[in-house]
Amino acid sequence: MGTAKSVMVVVTHPKHPLTEDDYNDWYSNNHLQYVILSPEMPSASRFKQTKTIKGSMTPYLALYQVDMDDVRAAQEGYASLAKKGIGDKWNIPPGNNLEVDWWSYYNKIAETGQPSPGTSPPNAVLVTFSRPDGGLGKTSIFLTEAFETWHRNFLDDMNDCPLVRGSTLYRLGLGAGGETPPDYMTVHELNTEESASGDQIHSDLMKWMRGAQLRADPASIIEPNAPVGLVFWGYYDRITTALKASEEELLRTRK
């Protein structure tokens, strides 16, 4: 979500379907609260994929809000928790249940609407990952300005959509581990009921787009030599949200 200066993105999945319940229990009820004990991390939310339009990602996504621009310092703050022994009594690793695909830090570069500060997160989000990519041998560095301009226009378009309450554009700041992450990410917070399906949300969004006067030219994302290389477009339901608490408070809840 938006408002924070940066976000840590972690893509994971259970190694086997039979361990999914244990994986989710550990991640939602232990690890999420542990990570936001890090300095300048006020909140975090977990999401599960409901529909994919473009690309492929494993189903679980965690977004950690980071109230600082220096993402390397943010990663060092997170790493310091283990060095101090924080969480040793309750954040026990889930054995062989967890597979980390990748985790990275992204810096916020644009925001529209009324994104959540983390304390009142949306029921669902639309997440895209992309990169400057003109095809035909064009070098992406020369397309960055056109790429970011298109995305800023797209954020303004989404701000006009009644399905969206706020949108944020992020640029990769640090790849912290796992697979190579995409260069850019957008998170669009959706005004949806908990019962809304990914199919219905996408259908409603496409219907609105077909009737809207869009600032962002769709050809820039569709044509083979367009500047916007869309890597992934997917919808997610929110599983849970954690707000910062002290380790003493967390230990009391686990007695």
Residue, then its C-alpha position, 0 to 999 in steps of 0.5 A: m500500500g501507499t503513504a510510507k516512503s518505501v515497501m519491502v515485498v516478499v513473495t513466498h509459498p508453502k513447499h507442499p499443499l499439505t503444509e499450507d495451513d502450518y505455513n500460513d499460521w506461522y507467517s500470519n501469527n508469528h513472522l509478520q509481527y516479528v519483521i515489523l519489530s524492525p525500526e521504521m516498519p509500522s505495519a505489514s499485510r499479507f495477500k493471496q492471489t485470486k486471479t492472474i491476467k499476465g505473467s506468473m507468480t506464486p500465490y502469497l505476497a507480503l507488503y511491509q511498510v517502511d518509513m524511510d528512503d534508505v532501503r539498505a538501512a531498512q534491510e540492516g535494521y531487519a537483519s539486526l533483529a536476529k543478531k539481538g536475539i529478538g523473536d527467538k522465543w516465539n518466531i520459530p522457523p517453520g521447518n521445511n514448510l516455507e519457500v522464499d521466491w524473492w524479497s526486495y525493497y521498492n521506493k515510492i515515486a508517485e501516489t494518487g487517491q487515498p492509499s492506506p497508511g497500513t492501519s485500514p488496509p483494503n480487502a483486495v489489491l491489484v498488483t503489477f510488475s513491469r520494466p522499461d522494454g521497447g523491444l526491437g533491440k532498444t535499450s531500456i535506459f533510454l525508455t525510463e522517462a516515457f515508461e514512468t510518464w505512462h505509469r504516472n498517467f495510469l495512476d491518474d486514470m485509476n484515481d478516476c475509477p470508482l473501483v480504486r481508492g488509491s494507487t502507488l508506483y514504486r521503483l526497485g531500490l534493493g534486491a535483498g534475496g532470491e530471484t531477480p525482481p522486476d524494476y517497477m511495481t504498482v499497487h492499486e487499492l480496491n474498493t471491494e467487498e470481501s466477497a468480490s471475486g478476482d474475476q468480477i473485479h477484473s470484469d468491472l475494471m475492464k468495463w470501466m476502462r473501455g468507457a473511460q478517456l484514458r491518459a495512459d495510451p493502452a498501445s504503450i503496453i500492448e504493442p511489441n515495441a512499446p515502452v512499457g513491458l508488463v511482467f505481471w498483472g494480478y489480483y489479491d485478497r488480503i489475508t491479515t494485517a499486523l501493526k507494530a507492538s513491542e516484543e513484551e506485548l507479543l510474548r504476553t499474547r503467546k502465553 
